[in-house]
């Protein structure tokens, strides 16, 4: 995962494309060690490539059954506005062509 994402980010940056890295989180049933190492990949990529890592798409959503499908992994349509709210502060500057602080 790290190598694939790193190559993608490198190619984007070489083509002077703005990069916004949106982390995903694994469900806790993968185990604490595995999920922690998975999350660390995003932090490492953001630091090494000096790109912004946004917020987890489902932050504040994933544990609310009224916003998630029965599988507990995928959001329902009524969660879409909240997902946008989670990433908009990171995405808007990119769309506006502004550099955004990678420490956000």
PyMOL CGO cylinders between C-alpha atoms (Angstrom):
from pymol import cmd
from pymol.cgo import CYLINDER

trace = [
    CYLINDER, 0.00, 0.00, 0.00, 2.75, 2.41, 0.97, 0.3, 1, 1, 1, 1, 1, 1,
    CYLINDER, 2.75, 2.41, 0.97, 4.73, 1.84, -2.22, 0.3, 1, 1, 1, 1, 1, 1,
    CYLINDER, 4.73, 1.84, -2.22, 1.69, 2.16, -4.48, 0.3, 1, 1, 1, 1, 1, 1,
    CYLINDER, 1.69, 2.16, -4.48, 0.47, 5.37, -2.85, 0.3, 1, 1, 1, 1, 1, 1,
    CYLINDER, 0.47, 5.37, -2.85, 3.99, 6.78, -2.80, 0.3, 1, 1, 1, 1, 1, 1,
    CYLINDER, 3.99, 6.78, -2.80, 4.38, 6.17, -6.55, 0.3, 1, 1, 1, 1, 1, 1,
    CYLINDER, 4.38, 6.17, -6.55, 1.02, 7.80, -7.25, 0.3, 1, 1, 1, 1, 1, 1,
    CYLINDER, 1.02, 7.80, -7.25, 1.88, 10.85, -5.16, 0.3, 1, 1, 1, 1, 1, 1,
    CYLINDER, 1.88, 10.85, -5.16, 5.32, 11.12, -6.79, 0.3, 1, 1, 1, 1, 1, 1,
    CYLINDER, 5.32, 11.12, -6.79, 3.80, 11.04, -10.27, 0.3, 1, 1, 1, 1, 1, 1,
    CYLINDER, 3.80, 11.04, -10.27, 1.23, 13.65, -9.36, 0.3, 1, 1, 1, 1, 1, 1,
    CYLINDER, 1.23, 13.65, -9.36, 3.83, 15.96, -7.87, 0.3, 1, 1, 1, 1, 1, 1,
    CYLINDER, 3.83, 15.96, -7.87, 6.14, 15.49, -10.86, 0.3, 1, 1, 1, 1, 1, 1,
    CYLINDER, 6.14, 15.49, -10.86, 3.25, 16.71, -13.01, 0.3, 1, 1, 1, 1, 1, 1,
    CYLINDER, 3.25, 16.71, -13.01, 2.72, 19.71, -10.72, 0.3, 1, 1, 1, 1, 1, 1,
    CYLINDER, 2.72, 19.71, -10.72, -0.61, 18.40, -9.53, 0.3, 1, 1, 1, 1, 1, 1,
    CYLINDER, -0.61, 18.40, -9.53, -1.88, 19.33, -6.08, 0.3, 1, 1, 1, 1, 1, 1,
    CYLINDER, -1.88, 19.33, -6.08, -2.23, 16.35, -3.79, 0.3, 1, 1, 1, 1, 1, 1,
    CYLINDER, -2.23, 16.35, -3.79, -4.68, 15.91, -0.97, 0.3, 1, 1, 1, 1, 1, 1,
    CYLINDER, -4.68, 15.91, -0.97, -4.20, 12.60, 0.79, 0.3, 1, 1, 1, 1, 1, 1,
    CYLINDER, -4.20, 12.60, 0.79, -7.42, 11.40, 2.39, 0.3, 1, 1, 1, 1, 1, 1,
    CYLINDER, -7.42, 11.40, 2.39, -6.75, 8.71, 4.98, 0.3, 1, 1, 1, 1, 1, 1,
    CYLINDER, -6.75, 8.71, 4.98, -9.04, 5.76, 5.46, 0.3, 1, 1, 1, 1, 1, 1,
    CYLINDER, -9.04, 5.76, 5.46, -9.31, 3.77, 8.65, 0.3, 1, 1, 1, 1, 1, 1,
    CYLINDER, -9.31, 3.77, 8.65, -9.84, 0.07, 9.03, 0.3, 1, 1, 1, 1, 1, 1,
    CYLINDER, -9.84, 0.07, 9.03, -12.54, -1.41, 11.22, 0.3, 1, 1, 1, 1, 1, 1,
    CYLINDER, -12.54, -1.41, 11.22, -11.25, -2.42, 14.66, 0.3, 1, 1, 1, 1, 1, 1,
    CYLINDER, -11.25, -2.42, 14.66, -11.72, -6.13, 13.95, 0.3, 1, 1, 1, 1, 1, 1,
    CYLINDER, -11.72, -6.13, 13.95, -8.40, -6.06, 12.05, 0.3, 1, 1, 1, 1, 1, 1,
    CYLINDER, -8.40, -6.06, 12.05, -6.65, -5.68, 15.38, 0.3, 1, 1, 1, 1, 1, 1,
    CYLINDER, -6.65, -5.68, 15.38, -5.05, -2.72, 17.12, 0.3, 1, 1, 1, 1, 1, 1,
    CYLINDER, -5.05, -2.72, 17.12, -1.50, -3.27, 15.84, 0.3, 1, 1, 1, 1, 1, 1,
    CYLINDER, -1.50, -3.27, 15.84, -2.53, -3.71, 12.20, 0.3, 1, 1, 1, 1, 1, 1,
    CYLINDER, -2.53, -3.71, 12.20, -4.91, -0.75, 12.19, 0.3, 1, 1, 1, 1, 1, 1,
    CYLINDER, -4.91, -0.75, 12.19, -2.32, 1.50, 13.85, 0.3, 1, 1, 1, 1, 1, 1,
    CYLINDER, -2.32, 1.50, 13.85, 0.34, 0.57, 11.29, 0.3, 1, 1, 1, 1, 1, 1,
    CYLINDER, 0.34, 0.57, 11.29, -2.19, 1.10, 8.51, 0.3, 1, 1, 1, 1, 1, 1,
    CYLINDER, -2.19, 1.10, 8.51, -2.93, 4.64, 9.76, 0.3, 1, 1, 1, 1, 1, 1,
    CYLINDER, -2.93, 4.64, 9.76, 0.77, 5.40, 10.13, 0.3, 1, 1, 1, 1, 1, 1,
    CYLINDER, 0.77, 5.40, 10.13, 1.22, 4.88, 6.39, 0.3, 1, 1, 1, 1, 1, 1,
    CYLINDER, 1.22, 4.88, 6.39, -0.79, 8.03, 5.66, 0.3, 1, 1, 1, 1, 1, 1,
    CYLINDER, -0.79, 8.03, 5.66, 1.14, 10.12, 8.14, 0.3, 1, 1, 1, 1, 1, 1,
    CYLINDER, 1.14, 10.12, 8.14, 4.43, 8.86, 6.74, 0.3, 1, 1, 1, 1, 1, 1,
    CYLINDER, 4.43, 8.86, 6.74, 3.40, 9.55, 3.15, 0.3, 1, 1, 1, 1, 1, 1,
    CYLINDER, 3.40, 9.55, 3.15, 2.24, 13.07, 4.00, 0.3, 1, 1, 1, 1, 1, 1,
    CYLINDER, 2.24, 13.07, 4.00, 5.49, 13.87, 5.78, 0.3, 1, 1, 1, 1, 1, 1,
    CYLINDER, 5.49, 13.87, 5.78, 7.81, 12.32, 3.21, 0.3, 1, 1, 1, 1, 1, 1,
    CYLINDER, 7.81, 12.32, 3.21, 6.09, 13.91, 0.21, 0.3, 1, 1, 1, 1, 1, 1,
    CYLINDER, 6.09, 13.91, 0.21, 5.20, 17.13, 2.04, 0.3, 1, 1, 1, 1, 1, 1,
    CYLINDER, 5.20, 17.13, 2.04, 1.55, 16.86, 1.09, 0.3, 1, 1, 1, 1, 1, 1,
    CYLINDER, 1.55, 16.86, 1.09, -1.54, 17.48, 3.14, 0.3, 1, 1, 1, 1, 1, 1,
    CYLINDER, -1.54, 17.48, 3.14, -3.25, 14.57, 4.82, 0.3, 1, 1, 1, 1, 1, 1,
    CYLINDER, -3.25, 14.57, 4.82, -6.88, 15.44, 5.28, 0.3, 1, 1, 1, 1, 1, 1,
    CYLINDER, -6.88, 15.44, 5.28, -9.31, 14.09, 7.78, 0.3, 1, 1, 1, 1, 1, 1,
    CYLINDER, -9.31, 14.09, 7.78, -10.76, 10.56, 7.83, 0.3, 1, 1, 1, 1, 1, 1,
    CYLINDER, -10.76, 10.56, 7.83, -13.83, 10.73, 5.59, 0.3, 1, 1, 1, 1, 1, 1,
    CYLINDER, -13.83, 10.73, 5.59, -16.07, 9.04, 8.11, 0.3, 1, 1, 1, 1, 1, 1,
    CYLINDER, -16.07, 9.04, 8.11, -14.90, 10.89, 11.21, 0.3, 1, 1, 1, 1, 1, 1,
    CYLINDER, -14.90, 10.89, 11.21, -17.96, 11.36, 13.41, 0.3, 1, 1, 1, 1, 1, 1,
    CYLINDER, -17.96, 11.36, 13.41, -20.00, 9.22, 11.02, 0.3, 1, 1, 1, 1, 1, 1,
    CYLINDER, -20.00, 9.22, 11.02, -18.67, 5.66, 11.14, 0.3, 1, 1, 1, 1, 1, 1,
    CYLINDER, -18.67, 5.66, 11.14, -20.10, 4.79, 14.55, 0.3, 1, 1, 1, 1, 1, 1,
    CYLINDER, -20.10, 4.79, 14.55, -23.57, 6.20, 13.91, 0.3, 1, 1, 1, 1, 1, 1,
    CYLINDER, -23.57, 6.20, 13.91, -25.86, 3.44, 12.70, 0.3, 1, 1, 1, 1, 1, 1,
    CYLINDER, -25.86, 3.44, 12.70, -28.33, 5.91, 11.20, 0.3, 1, 1, 1, 1, 1, 1,
    CYLINDER, -28.33, 5.91, 11.20, -25.57, 7.14, 8.86, 0.3, 1, 1, 1, 1, 1, 1,
    CYLINDER, -25.57, 7.14, 8.86, -24.08, 3.76, 7.93, 0.3, 1, 1, 1, 1, 1, 1,
    CYLINDER, -24.08, 3.76, 7.93, -25.32, 0.90, 5.79, 0.3, 1, 1, 1, 1, 1, 1,
    CYLINDER, -25.32, 0.90, 5.79, -26.04, -2.47, 7.38, 0.3, 1, 1, 1, 1, 1, 1,
    CYLINDER, -26.04, -2.47, 7.38, -22.48, -3.68, 6.68, 0.3, 1, 1, 1, 1, 1, 1,
    CYLINDER, -22.48, -3.68, 6.68, -21.20, -1.01, 9.08, 0.3, 1, 1, 1, 1, 1, 1,
    CYLINDER, -21.20, -1.01, 9.08, -18.51, -0.03, 6.57, 0.3, 1, 1, 1, 1, 1, 1,
    CYLINDER, -18.51, -0.03, 6.57, -20.21, 2.08, 3.93, 0.3, 1, 1, 1, 1, 1, 1,
    CYLINDER, -20.21, 2.08, 3.93, -22.06, 5.34, 4.57, 0.3, 1, 1, 1, 1, 1, 1,
    CYLINDER, -22.06, 5.34, 4.57, -25.65, 5.97, 3.57, 0.3, 1, 1, 1, 1, 1, 1,
    CYLINDER, -25.65, 5.97, 3.57, -26.73, 8.80, 1.30, 0.3, 1, 1, 1, 1, 1, 1,
    CYLINDER, -26.73, 8.80, 1.30, -27.66, 10.94, 4.32, 0.3, 1, 1, 1, 1, 1, 1,
    CYLINDER, -27.66, 10.94, 4.32, -23.99, 10.90, 5.41, 0.3, 1, 1, 1, 1, 1, 1,
    CYLINDER, -23.99, 10.90, 5.41, -22.70, 12.51, 2.23, 0.3, 1, 1, 1, 1, 1, 1,
    CYLINDER, -22.70, 12.51, 2.23, -23.06, 16.11, 3.44, 0.3, 1, 1, 1, 1, 1, 1,
    CYLINDER, -23.06, 16.11, 3.44, -21.15, 15.22, 6.60, 0.3, 1, 1, 1, 1, 1, 1,
    CYLINDER, -21.15, 15.22, 6.60, -18.39, 13.58, 4.56, 0.3, 1, 1, 1, 1, 1, 1,
    CYLINDER, -18.39, 13.58, 4.56, -18.07, 16.78, 2.55, 0.3, 1, 1, 1, 1, 1, 1,
    CYLINDER, -18.07, 16.78, 2.55, -17.93, 18.76, 5.78, 0.3, 1, 1, 1, 1, 1, 1,
    CYLINDER, -17.93, 18.76, 5.78, -15.03, 16.55, 6.91, 0.3, 1, 1, 1, 1, 1, 1,
    CYLINDER, -15.03, 16.55, 6.91, -12.89, 17.14, 3.85, 0.3, 1, 1, 1, 1, 1, 1,
    CYLINDER, -12.89, 17.14, 3.85, -13.98, 20.57, 2.61, 0.3, 1, 1, 1, 1, 1, 1,
    CYLINDER, -13.98, 20.57, 2.61, -11.53, 22.55, 4.78, 0.3, 1, 1, 1, 1, 1, 1,
    CYLINDER, -11.53, 22.55, 4.78, -8.72, 20.57, 3.14, 0.3, 1, 1, 1, 1, 1, 1,
    CYLINDER, -8.72, 20.57, 3.14, -10.20, 20.37, -0.36, 0.3, 1, 1, 1, 1, 1, 1,
    CYLINDER, -10.20, 20.37, -0.36, -11.34, 23.95, -0.91, 0.3, 1, 1, 1, 1, 1, 1,
    CYLINDER, -11.34, 23.95, -0.91, -7.83, 25.47, -0.88, 0.3, 1, 1, 1, 1, 1, 1,
    CYLINDER, -7.83, 25.47, -0.88, -6.69, 22.85, -3.38, 0.3, 1, 1, 1, 1, 1, 1,
    CYLINDER, -6.69, 22.85, -3.38, -9.59, 23.63, -5.69, 0.3, 1, 1, 1, 1, 1, 1,
    CYLINDER, -9.59, 23.63, -5.69, -8.87, 27.33, -5.33, 0.3, 1, 1, 1, 1, 1, 1,
    CYLINDER, -8.87, 27.33, -5.33, -5.28, 26.72, -6.37, 0.3, 1, 1, 1, 1, 1, 1,
    CYLINDER, -5.28, 26.72, -6.37, -3.87, 27.69, -3.01, 0.3, 1, 1, 1, 1, 1, 1,
    CYLINDER, -3.87, 27.69, -3.01, -1.07, 25.96, -1.20, 0.3, 1, 1, 1, 1, 1, 1,
    CYLINDER, -1.07, 25.96, -1.20, -2.37, 24.49, 1.99, 0.3, 1, 1, 1, 1, 1, 1,
    CYLINDER, -2.37, 24.49, 1.99, -0.43, 23.91, 5.15, 0.3, 1, 1, 1, 1, 1, 1,
    CYLINDER, -0.43, 23.91, 5.15, 0.64, 20.27, 5.34, 0.3, 1, 1, 1, 1, 1, 1,
    CYLINDER, 0.64, 20.27, 5.34, 0.45, 20.48, 9.12, 0.3, 1, 1, 1, 1, 1, 1,
    CYLINDER, 0.45, 20.48, 9.12, -3.37, 20.94, 9.13, 0.3, 1, 1, 1, 1, 1, 1,
]
cmd.load_cgo(trace, "trace")
